[in-house]
C-alpha cells in the first residue's frame, strides 16, 4: 500500500516538473514575442501538468488559444 502511494506521488511530481519545464521552454523560446499566448507558471498549471502530463500542457495552450480567437 505504501509503495503504491509513494510511486503515485513520485510519478505525479515528475510529470508536473517536466510539464512546468515544457511550459517554460515554450514560453521562452517558441512564443518569446507573444504575451497573449503564454501559459502562466502557477498552481493550476502545475496540477494540470502533474495530473495529465504532456496532454495537460497541450490542453492549457489549447484553452488559451481558444480564448484568444
Phi, psi and omega per residue, in radians:
X1 nan -0.833 -3.139
X2 -1.157 -0.644 -3.123
X3 -1.151 -0.676 3.126
X4 -1.188 -0.716 3.118
X5 -1.140 -0.767 3.122
X6 -1.114 -0.700 3.112
X7 -1.126 -0.699 3.122
X8 -1.157 -0.740 3.138
X9 -1.151 -0.770 3.124
X10 -1.102 -0.735 3.117
X11 -1.084 -0.752 3.118
X12 -1.079 -0.814 -3.103
X13 -1.133 -0.719 3.123
X14 -1.103 -0.805 3.116
X15 -1.101 -0.691 -3.124
X16 -1.164 -0.771 -3.134
X17 -1.155 -0.756 3.100
X18 -1.143 -0.662 3.099
X19 -1.144 -0.724 3.108
X20 -1.169 -0.656 3.069
X21 -1.116 -0.700 3.099
X22 -1.134 -0.730 3.088
X23 -1.075 -0.769 3.123
X24 -1.058 -0.807 -3.131
X25 -1.122 -0.724 3.115
X26 -1.123 -0.772 3.140
X27 -1.128 -0.672 -3.054
X28 -1.411 -0.711 -2.960
X29 -1.900 -0.508 -3.138
X30 -1.690 -0.545 -3.098
X31 -2.119 0.654 -3.020
X32 -1.142 -0.381 -3.130
X33 -1.736 -0.104 -3.036
X34 -2.025 1.966 3.078
X35 -1.480 -0.322 -3.076
X36 -1.318 -0.402 -3.127
X37 -1.894 0.331 3.131
X38 -1.594 2.160 3.065
X39 -1.380 2.362 -3.133
X40 -1.303 2.637 3.056
X41 -1.661 1.663 -3.090
X42 -2.502 -3.015 -3.073
X43 -1.142 -0.682 -3.125
X44 -1.122 -0.782 3.122
X45 -1.195 -0.587 3.074
X46 -1.097 -0.815 -3.139
X47 -1.195 -0.656 3.117
X48 -1.161 -0.796 3.116
X49 -1.147 -0.657 3.133
X50 -1.226 -0.650 -3.116
X51 -1.392 -0.663 -3.038
X52 -1.923 -0.286 -3.137
X53 1.357 -2.526 -3.115
X54 -1.068 -0.709 3.066
X55 -1.051 -0.519 3.073
X56 -1.172 -0.671 3.077
X57 -1.123 -0.766 3.090
X58 -1.093 -0.663 3.100
X59 -1.088 -0.733 3.116
X60 -1.078 -0.775 3.104
X61 -1.198 -0.604 3.103
X62 -1.149 -0.736 3.099
X63 -1.110 -0.766 -3.141
X64 -1.130 -0.714 3.102
X65 -1.119 -0.738 3.138
X66 -1.111 -0.675 3.108
X67 -1.133 -0.497 -3.087
X68 -1.596 0.069 3.094
X69 -1.242 nan nan
